[in-house]
Amino acid sequence: MINKNNQTMYKLLRELGNVHGIATMTILSLNSFIKSIRQLQCSRKETLPLYFELANALKNCQPNIIPLMHLLEQFENEMQESLTPDMDLETLRQKTIESLQKKIELFQSNAARVTEKGLNYINDKDVIIVHAASSVVTTILVQAKKKLNRCFNVIILEHNPERTRQTVRALRDADIEHIVTPAHNLSHYIEGANKMFVGALTITSDQKIVAPTGTAGTVSLCHLNKICVHLFTNSLHYSHRDSTHQKIYQEQEETHSANMNFNMTTYSHDLVDLELMDHIITETGEIQKGTYPV
């Protein structure tokens, strides 16, 4: 792939990730990889380099999709170890697909276990704030109602229209009481809340989380008002690198008005100090801050 194609792919992944969340994007990317393998027509000699070229392009998304990176690194290592020079093209194709399918199963299994652990953190009469609710947070809320019949309320902070609609639809279908308000209006509701649930794109080695834009302000307001913030995350979201190496996308846009022009700089995601999280829950249960899950 040439660089221009990569940039187009990264823009598409950012837009889809903002709407559907990183968990969905990770699975979608791996399924698309499998589909491309099935459709690829080339010689045996060309096959593996093309697989690795696509894997490398996906690993360099802006921002980095850390769970996808981890799974692709595992995939690459497996391919290097298991493939032999005399392996025919169809066997190579099948082994590659099987490896990627196992990565999808691993990610889904971890996510299901995070949901199971998360059910322990919802009680009757809770009022829970969610900002750009991740798929795991939404699933925890829905399952707490359906499986445990918990009676609680949710304050949905509007992030982008499509993602907000998805969250509202899921809670409405599960008969969960909720209200929707812009994030900048949270101060009018903050006294009635007792918890905030968040997910993360990444947890970095320097103890920060990469999260949807606006998360930092919401978490800070909750912290100031002594509202417990719960981070629910698949351990595959942990990065071995610090926050300066996550390739958070920066864009400058020229703004025009009647008598002034200026550049507006925006970032695709927020950075939030992990110290502001009161509870960190992975598929193994609650872990201490600064602990890297095994």
C-alpha positions as CSV (number, residue, x, y, z in Angstrom):
1,M,0.0,0.0,0.0
2,I,1.2,3.5,-0.8
3,N,1.1,6.1,1.9
4,K,-1.9,8.0,0.5
5,N,-3.9,4.8,0.7
6,N,-2.8,4.3,4.3
7,Q,-3.9,7.8,5.2
8,T,-7.3,7.2,3.6
9,M,-7.7,3.9,5.6
10,Y,-6.7,5.6,8.8
11,K,-9.3,8.4,8.3
12,L,-11.9,5.8,7.7
13,L,-10.9,3.8,10.8
14,R,-11.0,7.0,12.9
15,E,-14.5,7.9,11.7
16,L,-15.8,4.3,12.2
17,G,-14.1,4.1,15.6
18,N,-15.8,7.3,16.8
19,V,-19.2,5.9,15.9
20,H,-18.8,2.2,16.8
21,G,-16.0,2.1,19.3
22,I,-12.6,0.5,19.3
23,A,-13.8,-3.0,20.3
24,T,-16.0,-3.2,17.2
25,M,-13.3,-1.7,15.0
26,T,-10.8,-4.3,16.2
27,I,-13.0,-7.2,15.3
28,L,-14.1,-5.5,12.0
29,S,-10.5,-4.9,11.0
30,L,-9.5,-8.6,11.7
31,N,-12.6,-9.8,9.8
32,S,-11.7,-7.5,6.9
33,F,-8.2,-8.9,6.9
34,I,-9.6,-12.4,6.6
35,K,-11.9,-11.3,3.8
36,S,-8.9,-9.8,1.9
37,I,-6.9,-13.0,2.3
38,R,-9.8,-15.0,0.8
39,Q,-9.9,-12.6,-2.2
40,L,-6.2,-12.2,-2.8
41,Q,-4.9,-13.6,-6.1
42,C,-1.2,-13.8,-6.3
43,S,1.8,-16.3,-6.2
44,R,2.9,-18.2,-3.2
45,K,6.1,-16.1,-3.0
46,E,4.1,-12.8,-2.9
47,T,1.5,-13.9,-0.4
48,L,3.2,-13.6,3.0
49,P,4.9,-10.2,2.3
50,L,1.5,-8.8,1.3
51,Y,-0.1,-10.2,4.6
52,F,2.7,-8.6,6.6
53,E,2.4,-5.3,4.7
54,L,-1.3,-5.1,5.5
55,A,-0.7,-6.0,9.1
56,N,2.0,-3.3,9.4
57,A,-0.3,-0.7,7.9
58,L,-3.0,-1.5,10.4
59,K,-0.5,-1.3,13.3
60,N,0.3,2.2,12.3
61,C,-3.2,3.7,12.5
62,Q,-3.6,7.2,13.7
63,P,-4.2,6.9,16.6
64,N,-2.9,3.4,17.3
65,I,-5.5,0.8,17.9
66,I,-3.6,-1.0,20.6
67,P,-5.6,-4.2,21.0
68,L,-5.4,-4.6,17.2
69,M,-1.7,-4.0,17.3
70,H,-1.2,-6.7,20.0
71,L,-3.3,-9.2,18.1
72,L,-1.5,-8.6,14.8
73,E,1.9,-8.9,16.5
74,Q,0.8,-12.3,17.9
75,F,-0.4,-13.2,14.4
76,E,3.0,-12.2,12.8
77,N,5.0,-14.2,15.3
78,E,2.8,-17.2,14.7
79,M,3.2,-17.0,11.0
80,Q,7.0,-16.7,11.3
81,E,7.1,-19.8,13.5
82,S,4.6,-22.1,11.9
83,L,5.1,-21.5,8.1
84,T,7.5,-23.6,6.1
85,P,9.0,-22.9,2.6
86,D,7.4,-26.0,1.2
87,M,3.9,-25.1,2.3
88,D,1.5,-24.7,-0.6
89,L,-0.6,-21.6,-1.2
90,E,-3.9,-23.0,0.0
91,T,-2.5,-24.3,3.2
92,L,-0.8,-21.0,3.9
93,R,-4.1,-19.2,3.3
94,Q,-6.0,-21.5,5.7
95,K,-3.4,-21.3,8.5
96,T,-3.4,-17.5,8.2
97,I,-7.2,-17.4,8.4
98,E,-7.3,-19.8,11.4
99,S,-4.7,-17.6,13.2
100,L,-6.7,-14.4,12.7
101,Q,-10.0,-16.2,13.7
102,K,-8.3,-17.2,17.0
103,K,-7.3,-13.6,17.6
104,I,-11.0,-12.5,17.2
105,E,-12.1,-15.2,19.7
106,L,-9.4,-14.1,22.2
107,F,-10.6,-10.5,22.0
108,Q,-14.2,-11.4,22.3
109,S,-13.6,-13.8,25.2
110,N,-11.7,-11.1,27.1
111,A,-14.5,-8.6,26.5
112,A,-17.1,-11.0,27.7
113,R,-15.2,-11.6,30.9
114,V,-14.8,-7.8,31.5
115,T,-18.6,-7.6,31.2
116,E,-19.1,-10.4,33.7
117,K,-16.8,-8.6,36.2
118,G,-18.4,-5.3,35.5
119,L,-21.8,-6.5,36.7
120,N,-20.5,-6.4,40.3
121,Y,-20.2,-2.6,40.1
122,I,-23.9,-1.7,39.5
123,N,-26.3,-1.5,42.4
124,D,-29.9,-0.5,42.8
125,K,-30.5,3.2,42.8
126,D,-27.2,4.0,41.1
127,V,-27.1,7.1,38.9
128,I,-24.3,6.4,36.4
129,I,-22.7,8.9,34.0
130,V,-21.5,7.7,30.6
131,H,-19.5,9.7,28.1
132,A,-19.2,8.2,24.6
133,A,-20.1,4.9,26.1
134,S,-17.8,2.1,24.9
135,S,-19.4,-1.2,23.8
136,V,-18.2,-2.9,27.0
137,V,-19.8,-0.2,29.2
138,T,-23.1,-0.4,27.2
139,T,-23.1,-4.2,27.5
140,I,-22.5,-4.0,31.3
141,L,-25.4,-1.7,31.7
142,V,-27.7,-3.8,29.6
143,Q,-26.7,-7.1,31.2
144,A,-27.1,-5.6,34.7
145,K,-30.7,-4.9,33.9
146,K,-31.5,-8.1,32.0
147,K,-29.6,-10.6,34.1
148,L,-29.7,-9.1,37.5
149,N,-32.8,-6.9,37.2
150,R,-30.9,-3.9,38.7
151,C,-32.9,-0.7,39.0
152,F,-30.6,2.3,38.1
153,N,-30.5,5.4,36.0
154,V,-28.0,6.6,33.4
155,I,-27.0,10.1,32.4
156,I,-25.8,9.9,28.7
157,L,-23.5,12.7,27.7
158,E,-24.0,13.5,24.0
159,H,-20.7,12.8,22.1
160,N,-21.6,12.5,18.5
161,P,-25.1,11.9,17.1
162,E,-24.7,8.4,15.9
163,R,-22.9,7.1,19.0
164,T,-25.5,8.7,21.2
165,R,-28.3,7.2,19.3
166,Q,-26.7,3.7,19.6
167,T,-26.4,4.1,23.4
168,V,-30.0,5.5,23.7
169,R,-31.3,2.6,21.6
170,A,-29.5,0.0,23.7
171,L,-30.8,1.4,27.0
172,R,-34.3,2.0,25.7
173,D,-34.5,-1.6,24.4
174,A,-33.4,-2.9,27.9
175,D,-35.9,-0.6,29.6
176,I,-33.2,1.3,31.5
177,E,-34.1,4.8,32.8
178,H,-31.9,7.5,31.2
179,I,-31.6,11.1,30.2
180,V,-29.5,12.6,27.5
181,T,-27.6,15.9,27.9
182,P,-24.6,17.7,26.3
183,A,-21.4,17.1,28.2
184,H,-21.1,20.9,28.9
185,N,-24.4,20.7,30.8
186,L,-23.3,17.9,33.2
187,S,-22.9,20.4,36.1
188,H,-26.7,20.6,36.3
189,Y,-26.9,16.9,37.0
190,I,-23.7,16.1,38.8
191,E,-25.1,16.2,42.3
192,G,-27.6,13.4,41.5
193,A,-24.9,11.0,40.2
194,N,-22.8,8.6,42.2
195,K,-20.7,6.8,39.5
196,M,-19.1,7.3,36.1
197,F,-18.3,4.4,33.7
198,V,-15.7,4.8,31.0
199,G,-13.8,2.7,28.5
200,A,-10.5,3.5,26.8
201,L,-8.8,3.2,23.5
202,T,-5.5,2.7,25.2
203,I,-3.9,2.6,28.7
204,T,-0.3,3.9,28.3
205,S,2.9,3.0,30.1
206,D,3.1,6.5,31.6
207,Q,-0.3,6.0,33.3
208,K,-2.7,7.8,31.0
209,I,-5.7,6.6,29.1
210,V,-6.5,7.6,25.5
211,A,-10.3,8.2,25.3
212,P,-12.9,10.0,23.2
213,T,-12.7,13.7,23.1
214,G,-14.4,15.4,26.1
215,T,-13.7,12.5,28.4
216,A,-10.9,14.4,30.3
217,G,-13.3,17.3,31.3
218,T,-16.1,14.9,32.4
219,V,-13.7,12.7,34.4
220,S,-12.2,15.8,36.0
221,L,-15.6,17.2,37.0
222,C,-16.6,13.8,38.5
223,H,-13.3,13.7,40.4
224,L,-13.8,17.2,41.8
225,N,-17.3,16.2,43.0
226,K,-16.0,12.9,44.5
227,I,-18.0,10.7,42.1
228,C,-16.3,7.3,41.6
229,V,-14.9,6.8,38.1
230,H,-14.8,3.2,36.9
231,L,-12.6,2.2,34.0
232,F,-13.6,-1.1,32.3
233,T,-11.0,-2.4,29.9
234,N,-9.8,-5.5,28.1
235,S,-6.1,-6.0,29.0
236,L,-5.3,-6.0,25.3
237,H,-5.8,-2.2,25.5
238,Y,-2.7,-1.8,27.6
239,S,0.3,-0.3,25.6
240,H,4.0,-0.8,26.3
241,R,4.6,2.7,25.1
242,D,3.9,6.1,26.6
243,S,1.3,8.6,25.7
244,T,3.5,10.5,23.3
245,H,3.9,7.5,21.0
246,Q,0.2,6.6,20.4
247,K,-0.1,8.6,17.2
248,I,-3.1,10.6,18.4
249,Y,-4.3,12.4,15.2
250,Q,-3.8,16.1,15.1
251,E,-5.5,18.3,12.5
252,Q,-5.3,21.9,11.7
253,E,-8.3,23.6,9.9
254,E,-8.3,27.1,8.6
255,T,-11.3,29.0,9.9
256,H,-12.8,32.0,8.1
257,S,-15.0,34.8,9.5
258,A,-16.0,38.2,8.3
259,N,-12.9,40.0,9.5
260,M,-10.5,37.3,10.8
261,N,-8.9,34.1,9.7
262,F,-7.2,31.7,12.1
263,N,-6.1,28.0,12.3
264,M,-8.1,25.7,14.6
265,T,-6.0,22.7,16.0
266,T,-7.9,19.6,17.1
267,Y,-6.9,16.2,18.4
268,S,-8.8,13.0,17.7
269,H,-8.7,11.8,21.4
270,D,-8.2,13.0,24.9
271,L,-5.5,12.0,27.4
272,V,-6.7,11.4,30.9
273,D,-4.5,10.7,34.0
274,L,-5.1,7.1,35.2
275,E,-4.8,8.5,38.7
276,L,-8.3,9.9,38.2
277,M,-9.8,6.4,37.9
278,D,-11.1,5.1,41.2
279,H,-11.6,1.5,40.0
280,I,-9.9,-0.3,37.1
281,I,-11.6,-3.5,36.0
282,T,-10.2,-5.9,33.4
283,E,-11.2,-9.5,32.5
284,T,-9.3,-10.7,35.6
285,G,-11.2,-8.4,37.9
286,E,-10.2,-5.1,39.6
287,I,-6.5,-4.3,39.5
288,Q,-4.4,-1.6,41.2
289,K,-3.3,1.6,39.5
290,G,0.1,1.1,37.9
291,T,-0.4,-2.6,37.6
292,Y,0.1,-4.1,34.2
293,P,-2.4,-7.0,33.8
294,V,-0.9,-10.4,33.1
